[in-house]
Amino acid sequence: MQKMMIAGNSSTKLSAVATRGYRLLSPSQVIRSSSTISSTMVATTTMPSLAFGGKRQERDMLNHYGNRNYHLVQPINKRIVSNLTTRHQSMTTSTESVEYLCVHVFVTCKAGTEEAFLEASLANARESSKEEGIARFDVVQQIDDPTKFVLVEVYKNGDAPAAHKETAHYLKWRETVADMMAEPRSALKFKNHFPAVSGGWDYPEGAKLE
């Protein structure tokens, strides 16, 4: 594997890149060019003695990506470029101000059905959390009365609740819990004020939720 070190100021780095046949791209250029450099890998100019290839380098790249202004492009691996592109987009959108619809659904189930209701609701939540229009989908149970639950559903837009109610997992949940209800479910709608950015609500990419 080839190793290289790019040191010095920006002019020196640019000169070294040019003479060694590398291209220097900014993060935005990497994103815009990702379709045309699908066989490339991005490497930070400030990471010394960088050996190309392998899982360790991919990890190092992901750790450093977004903390530098410029990146070297070297032919190697399409998957790594895709990972870096996703990481950059996630970092950008997580700081955007958002207005989310927060719905609290209040449930009282019949005594003795708590475990069955929880099992069905967790199955629904696991799938709901993957929906494009849902930022988060929480299931909480009252401590001093286990028959009472609150489903905290945070939607990214006004169309998302209707789309959610058309999904197979929601329809299955509704049918499964219908006879468990001690009283009709009720709901209250809220607007978020804090956190005010998407990063404060959205589950991180690939997050382990259980």
C-alpha positions as CSV (number, residue, x, y, z in Angstrom):
1,M,0.0,0.0,0.0
2,Q,1.3,3.5,-0.8
3,K,1.8,5.9,2.0
4,M,2.0,9.7,1.6
5,M,2.3,12.8,3.7
6,I,1.1,16.2,2.6
7,A,2.6,19.0,4.8
8,G,3.0,22.7,4.7
9,N,0.6,25.5,3.8
10,S,-2.3,25.3,1.3
11,S,-0.1,26.3,-1.7
12,T,2.5,23.6,-0.8
13,K,-0.3,21.0,-0.5
14,L,-1.9,22.0,-3.8
15,S,1.5,21.8,-5.5
16,A,2.2,18.3,-4.0
17,V,-1.3,17.1,-5.0
18,A,-0.8,18.3,-8.5
19,T,2.6,16.7,-9.0
20,R,1.5,13.4,-7.5
21,G,-1.6,13.2,-9.7
22,Y,-4.2,13.7,-7.0
23,R,-7.2,16.1,-7.1
24,L,-8.1,18.3,-4.2
25,L,-11.8,18.6,-3.5
26,S,-13.8,20.5,-0.9
27,P,-16.6,18.6,0.9
28,S,-19.3,20.2,-1.2
29,Q,-17.4,19.2,-4.4
30,V,-17.2,15.6,-3.1
31,I,-21.0,15.6,-2.7
32,R,-21.6,17.1,-6.1
33,S,-19.1,14.9,-7.8
34,S,-20.0,11.6,-6.0
35,S,-21.7,10.2,-9.0
36,T,-18.7,10.8,-11.2
37,I,-16.0,9.6,-8.7
38,S,-17.8,6.5,-7.6
39,S,-14.5,4.6,-7.8
40,T,-12.7,7.0,-5.5
41,M,-11.9,7.4,-1.9
42,V,-11.6,10.6,0.0
43,A,-8.6,11.3,2.3
44,T,-8.0,14.3,4.4
45,T,-4.9,16.4,3.6
46,T,-4.0,16.8,7.2
47,M,-3.8,13.1,8.1
48,P,-0.1,12.2,7.9
49,S,1.4,8.9,6.6
50,L,-2.0,7.7,5.4
51,A,-2.0,4.1,4.1
52,F,-4.8,3.6,1.5
53,G,-7.2,0.7,1.9
54,G,-8.6,-1.4,4.7
55,K,-11.3,-1.1,7.4
56,R,-8.9,0.9,9.7
57,Q,-8.5,3.6,7.2
58,E,-12.3,3.7,6.5
59,R,-12.8,4.2,10.3
60,D,-10.1,6.9,10.4
61,M,-11.7,8.7,7.4
62,L,-15.1,8.6,9.0
63,N,-13.7,10.0,12.2
64,H,-11.9,12.8,10.5
65,Y,-14.4,13.6,7.8
66,G,-16.2,16.9,8.4
67,N,-13.5,18.3,10.6
68,R,-11.3,19.4,7.7
69,N,-11.9,21.7,4.8
70,Y,-10.3,19.8,1.9
71,H,-10.0,16.2,0.9
72,L,-7.8,14.3,-1.5
73,V,-9.3,11.9,-4.0
74,Q,-7.6,8.6,-4.7
75,P,-9.1,5.7,-6.7
76,I,-10.1,2.9,-4.4
77,N,-13.6,2.1,-3.2
78,K,-17.1,3.2,-4.1
79,R,-18.7,2.2,-0.8
80,I,-16.4,4.5,1.3
81,V,-17.4,7.5,-0.9
82,S,-21.0,6.6,-0.3
83,N,-20.5,6.4,3.5
84,L,-18.7,9.8,3.5
85,T,-21.4,11.4,1.4
86,T,-24.1,10.2,3.8
87,R,-22.1,11.3,6.8
88,H,-21.6,14.8,5.3
89,Q,-25.3,15.2,4.4
90,S,-26.3,14.0,7.9
91,M,-24.0,16.6,9.6
92,T,-25.5,19.3,7.4
93,T,-29.1,18.5,8.0
94,S,-28.8,18.0,11.8
95,T,-28.3,21.7,12.3
96,E,-31.2,22.9,10.3
97,S,-34.1,24.6,12.1
98,V,-37.3,22.5,11.9
99,E,-41.0,22.7,12.8
100,Y,-42.1,19.2,13.7
101,L,-45.5,18.0,14.7
102,C,-45.4,16.2,18.1
103,V,-48.3,14.0,18.8
104,H,-48.9,12.5,22.3
105,V,-51.3,9.5,22.2
106,F,-52.7,8.6,25.6
107,V,-53.7,4.9,26.1
108,T,-55.3,3.1,28.9
109,C,-55.4,-0.6,28.3
110,K,-57.4,-3.3,30.2
111,A,-55.7,-4.7,33.3
112,G,-53.9,-7.9,32.4
113,T,-53.2,-6.8,28.8
114,E,-50.2,-4.5,29.6
115,E,-47.6,-6.9,28.3
116,A,-49.5,-7.8,25.2
117,F,-50.1,-4.1,24.4
118,L,-46.4,-3.2,25.0
119,E,-45.3,-6.1,22.8
120,A,-47.5,-4.9,19.9
121,S,-46.6,-1.3,20.4
122,L,-42.9,-1.9,20.4
123,A,-43.2,-3.9,17.2
124,N,-45.1,-1.0,15.6
125,A,-42.6,1.6,17.0
126,R,-39.6,-0.3,15.5
127,E,-41.1,-0.1,12.0
128,S,-42.5,3.4,12.5
129,S,-39.1,4.8,13.4
130,K,-37.9,3.8,9.9
131,E,-40.5,5.9,8.1
132,E,-39.3,8.8,6.1
133,G,-41.7,11.2,7.7
134,I,-41.1,10.3,11.3
135,A,-38.3,11.8,13.4
136,R,-38.9,9.7,16.4
137,F,-41.5,7.3,17.8
138,D,-41.3,6.7,21.6
139,V,-43.3,4.3,23.8
140,V,-43.5,5.1,27.5
141,Q,-45.4,3.5,30.3
142,Q,-46.6,5.1,33.5
143,I,-44.7,4.0,36.6
144,D,-47.5,4.0,39.1
145,D,-50.2,2.6,36.8
146,P,-48.8,0.2,34.2
147,T,-52.1,0.1,32.3
148,K,-51.4,3.7,31.0
149,F,-49.0,4.4,28.1
150,V,-48.1,7.4,26.0
151,L,-46.9,7.1,22.4
152,V,-44.8,10.1,21.5
153,E,-44.9,10.5,17.8
154,V,-42.8,13.2,16.2
155,Y,-43.6,13.9,12.5
156,K,-41.5,15.9,10.1
157,N,-44.4,17.3,8.2
158,G,-48.2,17.5,8.2
159,D,-48.6,14.7,5.7
160,A,-46.6,12.2,7.7
161,P,-49.4,11.2,10.2
162,A,-51.8,10.2,7.4
163,A,-49.0,8.3,5.6
164,H,-48.2,6.5,8.9
165,K,-51.8,5.3,9.3
166,E,-51.6,3.7,5.9
167,T,-48.6,1.5,6.7
168,A,-49.0,-2.3,7.2
169,H,-47.4,-2.1,10.7
170,Y,-49.8,0.6,11.9
171,L,-52.8,-1.3,10.6
172,K,-51.6,-4.5,12.3
173,W,-51.0,-2.7,15.6
174,R,-54.5,-1.0,15.5
175,E,-56.2,-4.4,14.9
176,T,-54.1,-6.2,17.5
177,V,-54.8,-3.7,20.4
178,A,-58.4,-2.9,19.6
179,D,-59.8,-5.2,22.2
180,M,-57.2,-4.2,24.8
181,M,-58.5,-0.7,25.2
182,A,-60.1,0.2,28.5
183,E,-61.3,3.5,26.9
184,P,-60.9,5.2,23.6
185,R,-57.4,6.6,22.9
186,S,-56.9,10.3,23.0
187,A,-54.2,12.6,21.5
188,L,-52.8,16.0,21.9
189,K,-50.8,17.8,19.2
190,F,-47.8,20.1,20.0
191,K,-45.2,22.2,18.1
192,N,-41.6,21.8,19.0
193,H,-39.6,24.8,20.4
194,F,-36.6,23.0,21.9
195,P,-34.8,21.3,20.4
196,A,-35.2,23.6,17.5
197,V,-33.0,21.6,15.1
198,S,-33.5,18.2,13.5
199,G,-30.4,16.8,15.2
200,G,-32.2,17.1,18.6
201,W,-35.1,14.9,17.4
202,D,-34.0,12.6,14.6
203,Y,-32.6,9.2,15.4
204,P,-28.9,9.1,14.3
205,E,-28.2,7.1,11.2
206,G,-27.8,3.4,12.1
207,A,-28.6,4.1,15.8
208,K,-29.2,1.1,18.0
209,L,-32.6,1.8,19.7
210,E,-32.9,-1.3,22.0
